[in-house]
Every structure is written in structure tokens, then in C-alpha cells.
Amino acid sequence: FQKIFRITNRELEVTVLIVSGLTYKDISNKLLISERTVERHLTNIYNKLGIGNKIELYRIAGEYSLIL
């Protein structure tokens, strides 16, 4: 997944946490970053995957077994 889409380690962390159901606030607290930074990572992830919403992110994450 990471190599195919050129996802950084941090973007992978954010992806896994998003599809695990955490909110931006939860993720920002867990990773010690701002909510705005979480949003920015998510925008970058969407761009790299060529998607536009969380539903598509869940689908792709499921295809690559990122959903726990």
C-alpha cells in the first residue's frame, strides 16, 4: 500500500486511525499534532489515492487489509 501509493509513514498512521473510527481530534491528541495537520495529511492521502472522501478511503483500506 505504502509503496504503491507513495504514502509516508505518518500518512499511513493517519489512514489506519481514520479507518479505525477515530476523530481528527482523537488523532491529533494521539499523534501530538494539530487537527489542521491531520486534515492536511488526509488531503494528501486523498490526492495520492485519487479519491475524494472517507467512504472511498475505507474501501481502499479494506482492499489492502488496513482495517483492523
CHARMM-style PDB file with segment names, atoms N, HN, CA, C and O in Angstrom:
ATOM      1  N   PHE     1       0.841  -1.202   0.000  1.00  0.00      PROA
ATOM      2  CA  PHE     1       0.000   0.000   0.000  1.00  0.00      PROA
ATOM      3  C   PHE     1       0.871   1.245   0.000  1.00  0.00      PROA
ATOM      4  O   PHE     1       0.689   2.155  -0.809  1.00  0.00      PROA
ATOM      5  N   GLN     2       1.831   1.265   0.936  1.00  0.00      PROA
ATOM      6  HN  GLN     2       1.979   0.526   1.593  1.00  0.00      PROA
ATOM      7  CA  GLN     2       2.688   2.446   1.053  1.00  0.00      PROA
ATOM      8  C   GLN     2       3.509   2.670  -0.206  1.00  0.00      PROA
ATOM      9  O   GLN     2       3.600   3.795  -0.696  1.00  0.00      PROA
ATOM     10  N   LYS     3       4.101   1.620  -0.726  1.00  0.00      PROA
ATOM     11  HN  LYS     3       4.027   0.705  -0.328  1.00  0.00      PROA
ATOM     12  CA  LYS     3       4.948   1.753  -1.923  1.00  0.00      PROA
ATOM     13  C   LYS     3       4.122   2.062  -3.169  1.00  0.00      PROA
ATOM     14  O   LYS     3       4.518   2.873  -4.007  1.00  0.00      PROA
ATOM     15  N   ILE     4       2.983   1.411  -3.275  1.00  0.00      PROA
ATOM     16  HN  ILE     4       2.662   0.752  -2.594  1.00  0.00      PROA
ATOM     17  CA  ILE     4       2.139   1.597  -4.459  1.00  0.00      PROA
ATOM     18  C   ILE     4       1.675   3.045  -4.577  1.00  0.00      PROA
ATOM     19  O   ILE     4       1.729   3.630  -5.658  1.00  0.00      PROA
ATOM     20  N   PHE     5       1.218   3.623  -3.464  1.00  0.00      PROA
ATOM     21  HN  PHE     5       1.174   3.148  -2.586  1.00  0.00      PROA
ATOM     22  CA  PHE     5       0.651   4.968  -3.488  1.00  0.00      PROA
ATOM     23  C   PHE     5       1.606   6.053  -2.991  1.00  0.00      PROA
ATOM     24  O   PHE     5       1.242   7.227  -2.935  1.00  0.00      PROA
ATOM     25  N   ARG     6       2.836   5.655  -2.627  1.00  0.00      PROA
ATOM     26  HN  ARG     6       3.132   4.701  -2.671  1.00  0.00      PROA
ATOM     27  CA  ARG     6       3.841   6.597  -2.109  1.00  0.00      PROA
ATOM     28  C   ARG     6       3.339   7.345  -0.871  1.00  0.00      PROA
ATOM     29  O   ARG     6       3.454   8.566  -0.762  1.00  0.00      PROA
ATOM     30  N   ILE     7       2.784   6.571   0.046  1.00  0.00      PROA
ATOM     31  HN  ILE     7       2.691   5.579  -0.043  1.00  0.00      PROA
ATOM     32  CA  ILE     7       2.249   7.096   1.300  1.00  0.00      PROA
ATOM     33  C   ILE     7       3.376   7.133   2.330  1.00  0.00      PROA
ATOM     34  O   ILE     7       4.106   6.155   2.494  1.00  0.00      PROA
ATOM     35  N   THR     8       3.514   8.253   3.016  1.00  0.00      PROA
ATOM     36  HN  THR     8       2.921   9.048   2.883  1.00  0.00      PROA
ATOM     37  CA  THR     8       4.535   8.356   4.059  1.00  0.00      PROA
ATOM     38  C   THR     8       4.115   7.548   5.290  1.00  0.00      PROA
ATOM     39  O   THR     8       2.960   7.139   5.413  1.00  0.00      PROA
ATOM     40  N   ASN     9       5.055   7.329   6.183  1.00  0.00      PROA
ATOM     41  HN  ASN     9       5.993   7.662   6.083  1.00  0.00      PROA
ATOM     42  CA  ASN     9       4.741   6.611   7.415  1.00  0.00      PROA
ATOM     43  C   ASN     9       3.649   7.327   8.204  1.00  0.00      PROA
ATOM     44  O   ASN     9       2.738   6.686   8.729  1.00  0.00      PROA
ATOM     45  N   ARG    10       3.738   8.650   8.289  1.00  0.00      PROA
ATOM     46  HN  ARG    10       4.478   9.171   7.863  1.00  0.00      PROA
ATOM     47  CA  ARG    10       2.746   9.422   9.042  1.00  0.00      PROA
ATOM     48  C   ARG    10       1.386   9.348   8.367  1.00  0.00      PROA
ATOM     49  O   ARG    10       0.364   9.228   9.043  1.00  0.00      PROA
ATOM     50  N   GLU    11       1.362   9.419   7.040  1.00  0.00      PROA
ATOM     51  HN  GLU    11       2.192   9.517   6.491  1.00  0.00      PROA
ATOM     52  CA  GLU    11       0.094   9.306   6.319  1.00  0.00      PROA
ATOM     53  C   GLU    11      -0.526   7.929   6.529  1.00  0.00      PROA
ATOM     54  O   GLU    11      -1.747   7.804   6.627  1.00  0.00      PROA
ATOM     55  N   LEU    12       0.306   6.902   6.599  1.00  0.00      PROA
ATOM     56  HN  LEU    12       1.298   7.004   6.520  1.00  0.00      PROA
ATOM     57  CA  LEU    12      -0.195   5.567   6.873  1.00  0.00      PROA
ATOM     58  C   LEU    12      -0.802   5.503   8.275  1.00  0.00      PROA
ATOM     59  O   LEU    12      -1.865   4.913   8.469  1.00  0.00      PROA
ATOM     60  N   GLU    13      -0.126   6.110   9.250  1.00  0.00      PROA
ATOM     61  HN  GLU    13       0.738   6.589   9.093  1.00  0.00      PROA
ATOM     62  CA  GLU    13      -0.666   6.163  10.608  1.00  0.00      PROA
ATOM     63  C   GLU    13      -2.034   6.831  10.621  1.00  0.00      PROA
ATOM     64  O   GLU    13      -2.975   6.321  11.229  1.00  0.00      PROA
ATOM     65  N   VAL    14      -2.141   7.972   9.951  1.00  0.00      PROA
ATOM     66  HN  VAL    14      -1.377   8.386   9.457  1.00  0.00      PROA
ATOM     67  CA  VAL    14      -3.400   8.714   9.901  1.00  0.00      PROA
ATOM     68  C   VAL    14      -4.474   7.870   9.211  1.00  0.00      PROA
ATOM     69  O   VAL    14      -5.614   7.826   9.674  1.00  0.00      PROA
ATOM     70  N   THR    15      -4.127   7.212   8.126  1.00  0.00      PROA
ATOM     71  HN  THR    15      -3.201   7.248   7.750  1.00  0.00      PROA
ATOM     72  CA  THR    15      -5.084   6.364   7.409  1.00  0.00      PROA
ATOM     73  C   THR    15      -5.636   5.283   8.317  1.00  0.00      PROA
ATOM     74  O   THR    15      -6.850   5.092   8.397  1.00  0.00      PROA
ATOM     75  N   VAL    16      -4.749   4.572   9.003  1.00  0.00      PROA
ATOM     76  HN  VAL    16      -3.763   4.727   8.938  1.00  0.00      PROA
ATOM     77  CA  VAL    16      -5.179   3.483   9.886  1.00  0.00      PROA
ATOM     78  C   VAL    16      -6.068   4.015  11.006  1.00  0.00      PROA
ATOM     79  O   VAL    16      -7.066   3.386  11.359  1.00  0.00      PROA
ATOM     80  N   LEU    17      -5.713   5.166  11.564  1.00  0.00      PROA
ATOM     81  HN  LEU    17      -4.902   5.676  11.277  1.00  0.00      PROA
ATOM     82  CA  LEU    17      -6.512   5.729  12.654  1.00  0.00      PROA
ATOM     83  C   LEU    17      -7.875   6.218  12.162  1.00  0.00      PROA
ATOM     84  O   LEU    17      -8.878   6.061  12.857  1.00  0.00      PROA
ATOM     85  N   ILE    18      -7.912   6.808  10.971  1.00  0.00      PROA
ATOM     86  HN  ILE    18      -7.097   6.936  10.406  1.00  0.00      PROA
ATOM     87  CA  ILE    18      -9.184   7.266  10.393  1.00  0.00      PROA
ATOM     88  C   ILE    18     -10.110   6.070  10.170  1.00  0.00      PROA
ATOM     89  O   ILE    18     -11.271   6.100  10.577  1.00  0.00      PROA
ATOM     90  N   VAL    19      -9.601   5.023   9.526  1.00  0.00      PROA
ATOM     91  HN  VAL    19      -8.657   4.999   9.194  1.00  0.00      PROA
ATOM     92  CA  VAL    19     -10.466   3.878   9.228  1.00  0.00      PROA
ATOM     93  C   VAL    19     -10.793   3.070  10.484  1.00  0.00      PROA
ATOM     94  O   VAL    19     -11.687   2.224  10.465  1.00  0.00      PROA
ATOM     95  N   SER    20     -10.073   3.328  11.567  1.00  0.00      PROA
ATOM     96  HN  SER    20      -9.346   4.015  11.583  1.00  0.00      PROA
ATOM     97  CA  SER    20     -10.390   2.706  12.859  1.00  0.00      PROA
ATOM     98  C   SER    20     -11.501   3.454  13.585  1.00  0.00      PROA
ATOM     99  O   SER    20     -11.987   3.010  14.625  1.00  0.00      PROA
ATOM    100  N   GLY    21     -11.902   4.609  13.019  1.00  0.00      PROA
ATOM    101  HN  GLY    21     -11.508   4.970  12.174  1.00  0.00      PROA
ATOM    102  CA  GLY    21     -13.032   5.338  13.572  1.00  0.00      PROA
ATOM    103  C   GLY    21     -12.682   6.511  14.472  1.00  0.00      PROA
ATOM    104  O   GLY    21     -13.575   7.108  15.073  1.00  0.00      PROA
ATOM    105  N   LEU    22     -11.406   6.854  14.579  1.00  0.00      PROA
ATOM    106  HN  LEU    22     -10.681   6.369  14.090  1.00  0.00      PROA
ATOM    107  CA  LEU    22     -11.023   7.983  15.423  1.00  0.00      PROA
ATOM    108  C   LEU    22     -11.378   9.313  14.752  1.00  0.00      PROA
ATOM    109  O   LEU    22     -11.378   9.423  13.526  1.00  0.00      PROA
ATOM    110  N   THR    23     -11.674  10.300  15.561  1.00  0.00      PROA
ATOM    111  HN  THR    23     -11.674  10.210  16.557  1.00  0.00      PROA
ATOM    112  CA  THR    23     -11.948  11.645  15.051  1.00  0.00      PROA
ATOM    113  C   THR    23     -10.624  12.370  14.809  1.00  0.00      PROA
ATOM    114  O   THR    23      -9.566  11.921  15.249  1.00  0.00      PROA
ATOM    115  N   TYR    24     -10.701  13.497  14.103  1.00  0.00      PROA
ATOM    116  HN  TYR    24     -11.560  13.862  13.745  1.00  0.00      PROA
ATOM    117  CA  TYR    24      -9.494  14.303  13.882  1.00  0.00      PROA
ATOM    118  C   TYR    24      -8.888  14.711  15.216  1.00  0.00      PROA
ATOM    119  O   TYR    24      -7.667  14.716  15.376  1.00  0.00      PROA
ATOM    120  N   LYS    25      -9.743  15.054  16.170  1.00  0.00      PROA
ATOM    121  HN  LYS    25     -10.735  15.050  16.039  1.00  0.00      PROA
ATOM    122  CA  LYS    25      -9.258  15.471  17.486  1.00  0.00      PROA
ATOM    123  C   LYS    25      -8.548  14.313  18.193  1.00  0.00      PROA
ATOM    124  O   LYS    25      -7.480  14.495  18.777  1.00  0.00      PROA
ATOM    125  N   ASP    26      -9.149  13.127  18.133  1.00  0.00      PROA
ATOM    126  HN  ASP    26     -10.017  12.980  17.658  1.00  0.00      PROA
ATOM    127  CA  ASP    26      -8.524  11.948  18.737  1.00  0.00      PROA
ATOM    128  C   ASP    26      -7.154  11.674  18.111  1.00  0.00      PROA
ATOM    129  O   ASP    26      -6.179  11.397  18.809  1.00  0.00      PROA
ATOM    130  N   ILE    27      -7.108  11.759  16.797  1.00  0.00      PROA
ATOM    131  HN  ILE    27      -7.901  11.985  16.230  1.00  0.00      PROA
ATOM    132  CA  ILE    27      -5.852  11.502  16.080  1.00  0.00      PROA
ATOM    133  C   ILE    27      -4.812  12.553  16.440  1.00  0.00      PROA
ATOM    134  O   ILE    27      -3.650  12.224  16.674  1.00  0.00      PROA
ATOM    135  N   SER    28      -5.223  13.813  16.486  1.00  0.00      PROA
ATOM    136  HN  SER    28      -6.168  14.081  16.297  1.00  0.00      PROA
ATOM    137  CA  SER    28      -4.268  14.883  16.818  1.00  0.00      PROA
ATOM    138  C   SER    28      -3.705  14.681  18.217  1.00  0.00      PROA
ATOM    139  O   SER    28      -2.514  14.898  18.440  1.00  0.00      PROA
ATOM    140  N   ASN    29      -4.543  14.269  19.160  1.00  0.00      PROA
ATOM    141  HN  ASN    29      -5.511  14.093  18.979  1.00  0.00      PROA
ATOM    142  CA  ASN    29      -4.066  14.003  20.520  1.00  0.00      PROA
ATOM    143  C   ASN    29      -3.127  12.802  20.562  1.00  0.00      PROA
ATOM    144  O   ASN    29      -2.105  12.829  21.247  1.00  0.00      PROA
ATOM    145  N   LYS    30      -3.472  11.768  19.839  1.00  0.00      PROA
ATOM    146  HN  LYS    30      -4.302  11.746  19.283  1.00  0.00      PROA
ATOM    147  CA  LYS    30      -2.668  10.537  19.836  1.00  0.00      PROA
ATOM    148  C   LYS    30      -1.301  10.752  19.187  1.00  0.00      PROA
ATOM    149  O   LYS    30      -0.290  10.241  19.668  1.00  0.00      PROA
ATOM    150  N   LEU    31      -1.280  11.516  18.089  1.00  0.00      PROA
ATOM    151  HN  LEU    31      -2.101  11.932  17.698  1.00  0.00      PROA
ATOM    152  CA  LEU    31      -0.033  11.715  17.348  1.00  0.00      PROA
ATOM    153  C   LEU    31       0.702  13.007  17.734  1.00  0.00      PROA
ATOM    154  O   LEU    31       1.781  13.297  17.218  1.00  0.00      PROA
ATOM    155  N   LEU    32       0.102  13.770  18.644  1.00  0.00      PROA
ATOM    156  HN  LEU    32      -0.775  13.535  19.063  1.00  0.00      PROA
ATOM    157  CA  LEU    32       0.683  15.039  19.110  1.00  0.00      PROA
ATOM    158  C   LEU    32       0.904  16.022  17.969  1.00  0.00      PROA
ATOM    159  O   LEU    32       1.959  16.644  17.853  1.00  0.00      PROA
ATOM    160  N   ILE    33      -0.130  16.144  17.123  1.00  0.00      PROA
ATOM    161  HN  ILE    33      -0.988  15.639  17.217  1.00  0.00      PROA
ATOM    162  CA  ILE    33      -0.131  17.115  16.029  1.00  0.00      PROA
ATOM    163  C   ILE    33      -1.459  17.871  16.081  1.00  0.00      PROA
ATOM    164  O   ILE    33      -2.384  17.457  16.779  1.00  0.00      PROA
ATOM    165  N   SER    34      -1.551  18.967  15.349  1.00  0.00      PROA
ATOM    166  HN  SER    34      -0.800  19.303  14.781  1.00  0.00      PROA
ATOM    167  CA  SER    34      -2.801  19.738  15.356  1.00  0.00      PROA
ATOM    168  C   SER    34      -3.855  19.056  14.486  1.00  0.00      PROA
ATOM    169  O   SER    34      -3.537  18.235  13.626  1.00  0.00      PROA
ATOM    170  N   GLU    35      -5.112  19.412  14.729  1.00  0.00      PROA
ATOM    171  HN  GLU    35      -5.371  20.079  15.428  1.00  0.00      PROA
ATOM    172  CA  GLU    35      -6.196  18.892  13.902  1.00  0.00      PROA
ATOM    173  C   GLU    35      -6.016  19.338  12.457  1.00  0.00      PROA
ATOM    174  O   GLU    35      -6.344  18.598  11.529  1.00  0.00      PROA
ATOM    175  N   ARG    36      -5.504  20.531  12.269  1.00  0.00      PROA
ATOM    176  HN  ARG    36      -5.238  21.132  13.022  1.00  0.00      PROA
ATOM    177  CA  ARG    36      -5.253  21.040  10.918  1.00  0.00      PROA
ATOM    178  C   ARG    36      -4.228  20.170  10.187  1.00  0.00      PROA
ATOM    179  O   ARG    36      -4.345  19.929   8.985  1.00  0.00      PROA
ATOM    180  N   THR    37      -3.227  19.707  10.929  1.00  0.00      PROA
ATOM    181  HN  THR    37      -3.132  19.903  11.905  1.00  0.00      PROA
ATOM    182  CA  THR    37      -2.217  18.825  10.329  1.00  0.00      PROA
ATOM    183  C   THR    37      -2.834  17.486   9.955  1.00  0.00      PROA
ATOM    184  O   THR    37      -2.484  16.907   8.927  1.00  0.00      PROA
ATOM    185  N   VAL    38      -3.742  16.993  10.775  1.00  0.00      PROA
ATOM    186  HN  VAL    38      -4.026  17.463  11.610  1.00  0.00      PROA
ATOM    187  CA  VAL    38      -4.460  15.757  10.440  1.00  0.00      PROA
ATOM    188  C   VAL    38      -5.232  15.969   9.141  1.00  0.00      PROA
ATOM    189  O   VAL    38      -5.189  15.120   8.250  1.00  0.00      PROA
ATOM    190  N   GLU    39      -5.930  17.083   9.026  1.00  0.00      PROA
ATOM    191  HN  GLU    39      -5.965  17.772   9.749  1.00  0.00      PROA
ATOM    192  CA  GLU    39      -6.683  17.395   7.811  1.00  0.00      PROA
ATOM    193  C   GLU    39      -5.763  17.465   6.594  1.00  0.00      PROA
ATOM    194  O   GLU    39      -6.106  16.982   5.515  1.00  0.00      PROA
ATOM    195  N   ARG    40      -4.612  18.062   6.778  1.00  0.00      PROA
ATOM    196  HN  ARG    40      -4.334  18.455   7.655  1.00  0.00      PROA
ATOM    197  CA  ARG    40      -3.649  18.204   5.672  1.00  0.00      PROA
ATOM    198  C   ARG    40      -3.143  16.826   5.230  1.00  0.00      PROA
ATOM    199  O   ARG    40      -3.043  16.548   4.035  1.00  0.00      PROA
ATOM    200  N   HSD    41      -2.826  15.969   6.208  1.00  0.00      PROA
ATOM    201  HN  HSD    41      -2.907  16.195   7.178  1.00  0.00      PROA
ATOM    202  CA  HSD    41      -2.397  14.608   5.867  1.00  0.00      PROA
ATOM    203  C   HSD    41      -3.494  13.888   5.100  1.00  0.00      PROA
ATOM    204  O   HSD    41      -3.218  13.193   4.122  1.00  0.00      PROA
ATOM    205  N   LEU    42      -4.734  14.052   5.538  1.00  0.00      PROA
ATOM    206  HN  LEU    42      -4.958  14.616   6.332  1.00  0.00      PROA
ATOM    207  CA  LEU    42      -5.849  13.394   4.872  1.00  0.00      PROA
ATOM    208  C   LEU    42      -6.022  13.905   3.434  1.00  0.00      PROA
ATOM    209  O   LEU    42      -6.298  13.124   2.524  1.00  0.00      PROA
ATOM    210  N   THR    43      -5.860  15.200   3.239  1.00  0.00      PROA
ATOM    211  HN  THR    43      -5.636  15.835   3.979  1.00  0.00      PROA
ATOM    212  CA  THR    43      -5.911  15.770   1.886  1.00  0.00      PROA
ATOM    213  C   THR    43      -4.823  15.158   1.011  1.00  0.00      PROA
ATOM    214  O   THR    43      -5.075  14.788  -0.136  1.00  0.00      PROA
ATOM    215  N   ASN    44      -3.618  15.054   1.553  1.00  0.00      PROA
ATOM    216  HN  ASN    44      -3.413  15.355   2.485  1.00  0.00      PROA
ATOM    217  CA  ASN    44      -2.509  14.453   0.804  1.00  0.00      PROA
ATOM    218  C   ASN    44      -2.804  12.992   0.464  1.00  0.00      PROA
ATOM    219  O   ASN    44      -2.519  12.538  -0.644  1.00  0.00      PROA
ATOM    220  N   ILE    45      -3.372  12.267   1.414  1.00  0.00      PROA
ATOM    221  HN  ILE    45      -3.604  12.636   2.314  1.00  0.00      PROA
ATOM    222  CA  ILE    45      -3.728  10.862   1.204  1.00  0.00      PROA
ATOM    223  C   ILE    45      -4.763  10.752   0.087  1.00  0.00      PROA
ATOM    224  O   ILE    45      -4.609   9.942  -0.827  1.00  0.00      PROA
ATOM    225  N   TYR    46      -5.801  11.556   0.160  1.00  0.00      PROA
ATOM    226  HN  TYR    46      -5.926  12.214   0.902  1.00  0.00      PROA
ATOM    227  CA  TYR    46      -6.841  11.544  -0.882  1.00  0.00      PROA
ATOM    228  C   TYR    46      -6.229  11.808  -2.256  1.00  0.00      PROA
ATOM    229  O   TYR    46      -6.548  11.118  -3.225  1.00  0.00      PROA
ATOM    230  N   ASN    47      -5.351  12.803  -2.338  1.00  0.00      PROA
ATOM    231  HN  ASN    47      -5.092  13.363  -1.551  1.00  0.00      PROA
ATOM    232  CA  ASN    47      -4.713  13.137  -3.615  1.00  0.00      PROA
ATOM    233  C   ASN    47      -3.877  11.980  -4.147  1.00  0.00      PROA
ATOM    234  O   ASN    47      -3.928  11.666  -5.336  1.00  0.00      PROA
ATOM    235  N   LYS    48      -3.112  11.352  -3.270  1.00  0.00      PROA
ATOM    236  HN  LYS    48      -3.071  11.608  -2.304  1.00  0.00      PROA
ATOM    237  CA  LYS    48      -2.259  10.240  -3.697  1.00  0.00      PROA
ATOM    238  C   LYS    48      -3.080   9.026  -4.132  1.00  0.00      PROA
ATOM    239  O   LYS    48      -2.690   8.309  -5.054  1.00  0.00      PROA
ATOM    240  N   LEU    49      -4.204   8.797  -3.478  1.00  0.00      PROA
ATOM    241  HN  LEU    49      -4.521   9.379  -2.729  1.00  0.00      PROA
ATOM    242  CA  LEU    49      -5.050   7.656  -3.814  1.00  0.00      PROA
ATOM    243  C   LEU    49      -6.025   7.972  -4.947  1.00  0.00      PROA
ATOM    244  O   LEU    49      -6.649   7.068  -5.503  1.00  0.00      PROA
ATOM    245  N   GLY    50      -6.154   9.248  -5.286  1.00  0.00      PROA
ATOM    246  HN  GLY    50      -5.648   9.983  -4.834  1.00  0.00      PROA
ATOM    247  CA  GLY    50      -7.080   9.651  -6.332  1.00  0.00      PROA
ATOM    248  C   GLY    50      -8.534   9.500  -5.910  1.00  0.00      PROA
ATOM    249  O   GLY    50      -9.389   9.119  -6.710  1.00  0.00      PROA
ATOM    250  N   ILE    51      -8.806   9.807  -4.633  1.00  0.00      PROA
ATOM    251  HN  ILE    51      -8.112  10.117  -3.983  1.00  0.00      PROA
ATOM    252  CA  ILE    51     -10.158   9.672  -4.093  1.00  0.00      PROA
ATOM    253  C   ILE    51     -10.631  11.007  -3.531  1.00  0.00      PROA
ATOM    254  O   ILE    51      -9.866  11.970  -3.471  1.00  0.00      PROA
ATOM    255  N   GLY    52     -11.905  11.060  -3.117  1.00  0.00      PROA
ATOM    256  HN  GLY    52     -12.526  10.279  -3.166  1.00  0.00      PROA
ATOM    257  CA  GLY    52     -12.439  12.318  -2.649  1.00  0.00      PROA
ATOM    258  C   GLY    52     -13.172  12.279  -1.318  1.00  0.00      PROA
ATOM    259  O   GLY    52     -13.650  13.306  -0.837  1.00  0.00      PROA
ATOM    260  N   ASN    53     -13.263  11.074  -0.714  1.00  0.00      PROA
ATOM    261  HN  ASN    53     -12.875  10.239  -1.105  1.00  0.00      PROA
ATOM    262  CA  ASN    53     -13.987  11.019   0.553  1.00  0.00      PROA
ATOM    263  C   ASN    53     -13.584   9.802   1.381  1.00  0.00      PROA
ATOM    264  O   ASN    53     -12.850   8.928   0.919  1.00  0.00      PROA
ATOM    265  N   LYS    54     -14.085   9.767   2.614  1.00  0.00      PROA
ATOM    266  HN  LYS    54     -14.681  10.477   2.989  1.00  0.00      PROA
ATOM    267  CA  LYS    54     -13.734   8.695   3.549  1.00  0.00      PROA
ATOM    268  C   LYS    54     -14.298   7.347   3.124  1.00  0.00      PROA
ATOM    269  O   LYS    54     -13.699   6.308   3.397  1.00  0.00      PROA
ATOM    270  N   ILE    55     -15.447   7.360   2.459  1.00  0.00      PROA
ATOM    271  HN  ILE    55     -15.934   8.205   2.237  1.00  0.00      PROA
ATOM    272  CA  ILE    55     -16.039   6.092   2.021  1.00  0.00      PROA
ATOM    273  C   ILE    55     -15.082   5.377   1.070  1.00  0.00      PROA
ATOM    274  O   ILE    55     -14.871   4.169   1.179  1.00  0.00      PROA
ATOM    275  N   GLU    56     -14.512   6.129   0.147  1.00  0.00      PROA
ATOM    276  HN  GLU    56     -14.684   7.110   0.059  1.00  0.00      PROA
ATOM    277  CA  GLU    56     -13.543   5.540  -0.777  1.00  0.00      PROA
ATOM    278  C   GLU    56     -12.275   5.113  -0.034  1.00  0.00      PROA
ATOM    279  O   GLU    56     -11.657   4.105  -0.378  1.00  0.00      PROA
ATOM    280  N   LEU    57     -11.893   5.883   0.983  1.00  0.00      PROA
ATOM    281  HN  LEU    57     -12.395   6.701   1.263  1.00  0.00      PROA
ATOM    282  CA  LEU    57     -10.723   5.526   1.787  1.00  0.00      PROA
ATOM    283  C   LEU    57     -10.964   4.202   2.508  1.00  0.00      PROA
ATOM    284  O   LEU    57     -10.077   3.349   2.547  1.00  0.00      PROA
ATOM    285  N   TYR    58     -12.157   4.022   3.079  1.00  0.00      PROA
ATOM    286  HN  TYR    58     -12.878   4.714   3.047  1.00  0.00      PROA
ATOM    287  CA  TYR    58     -12.499   2.756   3.734  1.00  0.00      PROA
ATOM    288  C   TYR    58     -12.423   1.592   2.742  1.00  0.00      PROA
ATOM    289  O   TYR    58     -11.909   0.521   3.064  1.00  0.00      PROA
ATOM    290  N   ARG    59     -12.939   1.817   1.545  1.00  0.00      PROA
ATOM    291  HN  ARG    59     -13.357   2.687   1.283  1.00  0.00      PROA
ATOM    292  CA  ARG    59     -12.929   0.757   0.524  1.00  0.00      PROA
ATOM    293  C   ARG    59     -11.507   0.332   0.178  1.00  0.00      PROA
ATOM    294  O   ARG    59     -11.196  -0.858   0.158  1.00  0.00      PROA
ATOM    295  N   ILE    60     -10.647   1.310  -0.095  1.00  0.00      PROA
ATOM    296  HN  ILE    60     -10.900   2.277  -0.080  1.00  0.00      PROA
ATOM    297  CA  ILE    60      -9.259   1.011  -0.454  1.00  0.00      PROA
ATOM    298  C   ILE    60      -8.523   0.386   0.728  1.00  0.00      PROA
ATOM    299  O   ILE    60      -7.758  -0.563   0.558  1.00  0.00      PROA
ATOM    300  N   ALA    61      -8.757   0.919   1.922  1.00  0.00      PROA
ATOM    301  HN  ALA    61      -9.379   1.690   2.060  1.00  0.00      PROA
ATOM    302  CA  ALA    61      -8.114   0.364   3.118  1.00  0.00      PROA
ATOM    303  C   ALA    61      -8.514  -1.095   3.308  1.00  0.00      PROA
ATOM    304  O   ALA    61      -7.691  -1.920   3.707  1.00  0.00      PROA
ATOM    305  N   GLY    62      -9.761  -1.411   3.027  1.00  0.00      PROA
ATOM    306  HN  GLY    62     -10.429  -0.741   2.703  1.00  0.00      PROA
ATOM    307  CA  GLY    62     -10.214  -2.789   3.123  1.00  0.00      PROA
ATOM    308  C   GLY    62      -9.538  -3.681   2.088  1.00  0.00      PROA
ATOM    309  O   GLY    62      -9.176  -4.820   2.384  1.00  0.00      PROA
ATOM    310  N   GLU    63      -9.373  -3.170   0.892  1.00  0.00      PROA
ATOM    311  HN  GLU    63      -9.667  -2.245   0.651  1.00  0.00      PROA
ATOM    312  CA  GLU    63      -8.721  -3.930  -0.175  1.00  0.00      PROA
ATOM    313  C   GLU    63      -7.273  -4.272   0.188  1.00  0.00      PROA
ATOM    314  O   GLU    63      -6.761  -5.320  -0.203  1.00  0.00      PROA
ATOM    315  N   TYR    64      -6.619  -3.382   0.937  1.00  0.00      PROA
ATOM    316  HN  TYR    64      -7.035  -2.530   1.255  1.00  0.00      PROA
ATOM    317  CA  TYR    64      -5.227  -3.587   1.328  1.00  0.00      PROA
ATOM    318  C   TYR    64      -5.084  -4.044   2.779  1.00  0.00      PROA
ATOM    319  O   TYR    64      -4.000  -3.977   3.359  1.00  0.00      PROA
ATOM    320  N   SER    65      -6.194  -4.511   3.355  1.00  0.00      PROA
ATOM    321  HN  SER    65      -7.074  -4.566   2.884  1.00  0.00      PROA
ATOM    322  CA  SER    65      -6.205  -5.072   4.715  1.00  0.00      PROA
ATOM    323  C   SER    65      -5.666  -4.108   5.780  1.00  0.00      PROA
ATOM    324  O   SER    65      -4.965  -4.527   6.700  1.00  0.00      PROA
ATOM    325  N   LEU    66      -5.994  -2.824   5.653  1.00  0.00      PROA
ATOM    326  HN  LEU    66      -6.564  -2.483   4.906  1.00  0.00      PROA
ATOM    327  CA  LEU    66      -5.582  -1.840   6.653  1.00  0.00      PROA
ATOM    328  C   LEU    66      -6.619  -1.691   7.751  1.00  0.00      PROA
ATOM    329  O   LEU    66      -6.338  -1.110   8.799  1.00  0.00      PROA
ATOM    330  N   ILE    67      -7.814  -2.212   7.518  1.00  0.00      PROA
ATOM    331  HN  ILE    67      -8.042  -2.684   6.666  1.00  0.00      PROA
ATOM    332  CA  ILE    67      -8.870  -2.131   8.517  1.00  0.00      PROA
ATOM    333  C   ILE    67      -8.692  -3.289   9.479  1.00  0.00      PROA
ATOM    334  O   ILE    67      -8.621  -4.451   9.080  1.00  0.00      PROA
ATOM    335  N   LEU    68      -8.621  -2.939  10.767  1.00  0.00      PROA
ATOM    336  HN  LEU    68      -8.679  -1.995  11.091  1.00  0.00      PROA
ATOM    337  CA  LEU    68      -8.373  -3.979  11.786  1.00  0.00      PROA
ATOM    338  C   LEU    68      -9.656  -4.660  12.188  1.00  0.00      PROA
ATOM    339  OT1 LEU    68      -9.641  -5.557  13.030  1.00  0.00      PROA
TER     340      LEU     68
END
